[in-house]
């Protein structure tokens, strides 16, 4: 039986980076919900993308933030707020 599934698993992936776990307003020390998941060396997913997420990305990755954003494959938004969505 031929399978297209990989036979080896890279223990480094997935890598989960918590950019924010909950806050009423974005701050350097505590941001609104946002999680970046590196699923491979060249692919990342963003789970939620609350206000202030780019600032947290920049603080975490510095000048490499553009490289991370170029690897972005999908953004999953789990919920919206009635007072600020279109």
C-alpha positions as CSV (number, residue, x, y, z in Angstrom):
1,X,0.0,0.0,0.0
2,X,1.4,3.4,-1.1
3,X,0.9,6.2,1.4
4,X,1.6,9.9,0.9
5,X,1.9,10.4,4.6
6,X,5.4,11.2,5.9
7,X,7.2,8.3,7.6
8,X,9.1,10.5,10.0
9,X,7.9,13.2,12.3
10,X,9.8,16.4,13.0
11,X,9.7,16.8,16.8
12,X,10.0,20.6,16.4
13,X,6.6,21.0,14.8
14,X,4.0,22.1,15.5
15,X,5.5,25.0,17.4
16,X,2.9,27.1,19.2
17,X,3.6,30.8,20.0
18,X,1.1,32.5,22.3
19,X,0.9,36.1,21.3
20,X,-2.0,36.8,23.7
21,X,-4.2,34.8,25.9
22,X,-6.8,37.3,26.9
23,X,-7.1,41.0,27.9
24,X,-9.7,43.7,27.6
25,X,-7.2,45.9,25.8
26,X,-3.9,45.1,24.0
27,X,-0.8,45.7,26.1
28,X,2.9,44.6,25.8
29,X,2.6,42.3,28.8
30,X,-0.9,40.9,28.1
31,X,-2.5,40.9,24.7
32,X,-6.0,39.9,23.4
33,X,-6.4,36.4,22.1
34,X,-3.9,35.4,19.3
35,X,-1.9,32.2,18.7
36,X,0.7,31.6,16.0
37,X,1.3,27.9,15.0
38,X,4.3,26.9,13.0
39,X,3.2,23.7,11.3
40,X,6.4,23.3,9.2
41,X,9.6,25.3,8.5
42,X,7.8,27.3,5.8
43,X,4.1,27.4,6.9
44,X,2.4,29.1,9.8
45,X,-1.3,29.5,10.9
46,X,-2.7,32.3,12.9
47,X,-5.5,31.4,15.3
48,X,-7.5,34.5,16.1
49,X,-5.9,37.9,15.4
50,X,-7.0,40.3,18.0
51,X,-6.1,44.0,18.1
52,X,-2.4,44.4,18.9
53,X,-1.4,41.1,17.3
54,X,1.1,42.7,14.9
55,X,2.8,44.5,17.8
56,X,3.2,41.2,19.6
57,X,4.5,39.6,16.4
58,X,7.1,42.3,16.0
59,X,8.2,42.2,19.7
60,X,8.6,38.4,19.4
61,X,10.3,38.2,15.9
62,X,11.8,41.7,15.5
63,X,13.1,42.3,12.0
64,X,12.1,38.7,10.9
65,X,8.4,39.5,11.3
66,X,8.0,40.0,7.5
67,X,9.5,36.5,6.9
68,X,6.9,35.0,9.3
69,X,4.0,36.9,7.7
70,X,5.1,35.6,4.2
71,X,4.8,32.1,5.6
72,X,1.2,32.7,6.8
73,X,-1.1,30.1,5.2
74,X,-4.4,30.8,7.0
75,X,-6.0,32.9,9.6
76,X,-8.8,31.3,11.7
77,X,-11.1,33.7,13.5
78,X,-13.0,31.9,16.2
79,X,-15.5,34.6,17.1
80,X,-16.5,38.2,16.5
81,X,-17.7,40.9,18.8
82,X,-21.0,42.7,18.0
83,X,-19.5,46.1,18.9
84,X,-16.7,46.0,16.4
85,X,-17.2,43.9,13.3
86,X,-18.5,44.7,9.8
